[in-house]
Amino acid sequence: MPITKAAKKAVKKNITRRKANVRNLNLLKKTKKDFLKLVKEGKIEEAKKMAPNLYKTLDKAAKTNLIKKNKANRDKSRLMKKLKEKKK
């Protein structure tokens, strides 16, 4: 248990930040899952319209250190690759 006033405050901050991180991570996962579902179902036009939102979510996650920058770039590349493969 935290003893000092600063330690108590740090615990509160950690809890608040954890909630935000979990919420943002769930949003990221849901967005990726929805995109992949559209691609799998062959709804290419809808997936293309969703791509900017997906990019925005990945970039925001990388910016806030939720995921690393290279992982965001890797995910964007792989997801677009799947979209192009399905398009053919």
Secondary structure, DSSP 8 states (H G I E B T S, - for coil): ---SHHHHHHHHHHHHHHHHHHHHHHHHHHHHHHHHHHHHHT-HHHHHHHHHHHHHHHHHHHHTTSS-HHHHHHHHHHHHHHHHHHH-
